[in-house]
Amino acid sequence: MSELRVIKGEPSPEELAALVMVVAARTAAAPAPVPTPQRRWAARHHMLRRPVVASHGGWRDSSWKLGGLQ
C-alpha cells in the first residue's frame, strides 16, 4: 500500500481519517478499461489468403476475394 506523509501542518486524526477514506475510495472506484470493439476493416483475418490448391478452377480461387466478391 502507498505511504501518506504530512509535509506541512498538523492535521487532526479526523482530518487524516477523511483523507485516507477519500484516497481509498478513489483508488477502489477506478473503472476497468472497456475494450473497444475491433472495426471490421481492421480485422487481420481479412488480409489472410486461402492456400491455392491445384484443381479444376483453381486459378479462379487464386485471386483475392474481398467481402465475398470476386
C-alpha positions in Angstrom: 0.0 0.0 0.0 1.1 3.6 -0.6 2.5 5.8 2.1 0.9 9.1 3.1 3.0 11.7 4.8 2.1 15.1 6.2 4.6 17.5 5.0 3.3 20.7 6.4 0.9 21.4 9.3 -0.7 19.2 11.9 -3.9 17.7 10.8 -6.3 16.2 13.4 -7.0 12.5 13.5 -10.4 13.1 11.9 -8.8 15.0 9.0 -6.3 12.2 8.4 -9.1 9.7 8.5 -11.1 11.7 6.0 -8.1 12.0 3.7 -7.4 8.2 3.9 -11.1 7.5 3.1 -11.0 9.8 0.0 -7.8 8.3 -1.3 -9.0 4.7 -0.7 -12.4 5.5 -2.4 -10.7 7.0 -5.5 -8.3 4.0 -6.0 -11.1 1.5 -5.4 -13.5 3.3 -7.7 -11.2 3.3 -10.7 -13.2 1.8 -13.6 -11.8 -1.1 -15.5 -10.9 -0.1 -19.1 -13.5 -1.2 -21.5 -12.1 -2.9 -24.6 -13.1 -1.1 -27.8 -14.6 -3.4 -30.4 -12.4 -4.0 -33.4 -13.6 -2.4 -36.6 -14.3 -4.8 -39.4 -11.9 -3.1 -41.8 -9.1 -3.5 -39.3 -9.6 -7.3 -38.7 -6.4 -9.0 -39.8 -8.2 -12.3 -40.8 -9.5 -10.4 -43.9 -5.9 -10.0 -45.1 -5.1 -13.7 -45.0 -5.4 -15.7 -48.1 -6.5 -19.3 -48.5 -3.9 -21.7 -49.9 -4.1 -22.4 -53.6 -5.0 -25.9 -54.5 -4.3 -27.4 -57.9 -7.7 -28.3 -59.1 -10.3 -27.6 -61.8 -11.0 -23.9 -61.5 -8.0 -23.4 -59.1 -6.8 -20.4 -61.0 -10.1 -18.7 -60.1 -9.6 -19.4 -56.4 -6.1 -17.9 -56.5 -7.5 -14.4 -56.8 -8.1 -12.1 -53.7 -11.7 -12.2 -52.6 -12.8 -9.1 -50.7 -16.1 -9.3 -48.9 -17.2 -12.4 -50.8 -16.9 -10.7 -54.2 -14.6 -11.9 -56.9 
